[in-house]
Amino acid sequence: MARRSDHTREEIKTMAVAAGRELIRDAGYAGFSARKVATAIGYTVGTLYNVFENHDDIILHINAVTLEDLLSVMESRFGVSGDASADLDDYEALRALAACYIDYARENYNCWSALFEHNLAPDMPLPDWYGEKIGALFTLIEARLKPVVGEDEAELRQTARVLWASIHGICALTLTNKLTLVGVETAESLTAALIENYIAGLKTRPARL
């Protein structure tokens, strides 16, 4: 390993994020600590806090890698704006996106779970750069809802987030083995019914004045 003085601030940040994500992947969010990260990369905790603003900032940078990874997986399957699924109708494309999300969460459970286990300090707003990464994921859903919802950006934004929140709930039930509590065998049957009825409802809603 290079001497400490050989690493720039950006290199230390990259090393810390990689080590922190490995900790979370192996031991879950509960197994993460700044001290463990510092030990893993051969630096002190004080050095970490010279590179990151605080504990929350470290977690946000680690979780940002998970968001980027999830986006990469979805884009590789559906294109930057869902174009790769152009041969599917809106219903089938949204079902496929839901399946992709659930598969990713299943295969990367600890990292996925850390996205939601971490809570920012009350006085720390969500950074714009992090919000942009979340927004990039919603772009894929919005692309498939736009033909149904129309050009109203605020409504499109809300509609996409309502649908995602519902799919996320199904995903969480699936990965914690709680689907049987609601009498359902598979996530696929729930997401299929959810998306079919949601799209049908959007198409038949009264026109807004």
N, C-alpha and C positions, 0 to 999 in steps of 0.2 A: 504494500500500500504506500502511496506517496506520503511524504511528510505533510503535516498539517499546513505548513506555510505554502505548500504547493497547490492548495485548493482555493479557488475563488469563492466568493459568496454564492454565486449561482451554482457552482459545482457542489458546494456543501448543501444547498437547498435541494438540488436534484438527488444527491445521495440520501438525504434525510427522508424525502418523499418516497423514494424506492424502498428504503428500509422500513419506514412506517407502514407502507402498504403491505409489505411482506409480513410484518407483525400482525396486522389486522387479518390478512388472508389466512394465517396459520392459527391465530388464537382468538380472533374475533375482536370487536371494538373494545370489549372489557379487558382484553390483554394488551391494549396499547398504552404506552406512557412515553413522555418525552425523554425520560431517563434511559429507557430501553433503546430508543432511537439513537440517542447520543452515544451510548455504549457500542451499538452496532456499527456506527460509522467512525468510531475512534475520536469523538469530540466530547466536550463538556455540554451540559444542559445550558450553561450560560452562552456558549457559542450559538446554540440553536436559537436562543431568544435574541441574539444579535442579528440573525438572518431572517427570522420570522417575527411578526409583531407580537404574537402571544400563542398560547396553546390552541385556541380556536383557529388561528391562521394556519398552523401546521395541519390540523385535521382538514380544513377546507382545501388545502393544496393536495392532500392525499385523496380526498373524495373527488376532487376535480379530475384526477387521472381516471377514476372509475367512470365518471360521466363521459369523459372523452372515449374511453374504451367501449362503453355501451353505444355511444353514437357511432363509432367506427363499425361496430358489428351491424347495427341497423342500416347504416348507409351502404355497407357492402352488400346487403341483401335487398335494399329498397331504393338506393340512389339518394342523392343529396336532398331531394324534395319528394321522395316517394316515386320518382320516375321509373325506377327499375321494376315497379309493380304495376306499370301502366296497363298490362294485359288483364289485371284483376279489377273487378268492380270495387266500389268504395267499401262495401260490406266485407268482401273477402280480403281486401288489402288491410283493413283495420283488424280483422281477425288474425291475419298473419303478423302484424306488428305486435299485437297482444301476445301471441305465442312466442315471438322473439324476445319480448321483454321478460316473460315468465321463464323461458329457457335460460336467459342470461342470469337472472336472479338465482335460479336453481344451481347453475354451474359456478357461480361466483358469490355464494350466499353471504359470506362474512363481509366482503367488500361492499356488496349491494346493501346489506343491512346497516352498515356504518353510515350510509347516506342519510338514514332516518333516525339512527340512534343518537347521533351527535346533535346537540342543541346549542346554538350560539348563546353567548352571554347576553343578558337583556339589553345591555347598552351597546352592543355591537351589531350594526346593520349588515345585511347580506351584501358583500361586495358586488359591484357591477359586473366585474369580470366573471364571477361565479354565476351570477344570474344569467349571463349571456350563454354559458354552457348549458344551463337548464333550458333556456329558450331554444337553443339549437335542436334539442330533442323534441320539443313540442312542434317544431316546424314540420316534422314528418307526419304528425297527426293532423295538424292544421291543413296540410296539403290535400289530405283525403276528405276533410270535412268542408273545405271551402266550396266545392260544387253544390253542397247541400245547404250550408249556412249562408253563403253569399259573401259580399265584400265588406261587411261591417267588421272591422278588425277587432274591436272590443268584444263583440259577440263571439267571433271566431276563437279568440283567446280563451274566453270563459268556457265555451263549449268543449274545446280540446281538453281543458283542465278538469272539467267535470267527468269526461269520459276516462281520462287517465286515472283520476282518483278512484273511480269504480274498478278499473282493471287492476290497479295497485292493491285494492282491498282483496280482490280475488286471489291475486298473487300471494299476498301475505297469509291468507287462509290456507292456500295450497302448501306453502313452504313450512308452515307450522303444523301441518297435518290436522287442520280444523275443518276441512270441507265436510267431513261426515257429520259435524254438528248441525249443518244446515241441510243435511240429507242429499248431498250432491256427491257424485263419484269422481268427476274430473273437472279441472279448471276449464277445459275446452268447451264443455256443455254450458257452463256459466257465461263465459265470455261470448260465446256464439249468441246466446239469448240476449245478453246485455246489449251487444252491438247491433243486432238485428232490430230490437225494439227501440233502441236509441235513434238509429238512423230513420226508422219508420216514423217515429214521433217528430223528428226534425222536418221530414218531408211533408207531413200532414198538418203542421202547426198553422194557425191563422197568420196571414200576412200582417206585418207590422205597418202601422200608419206612419 
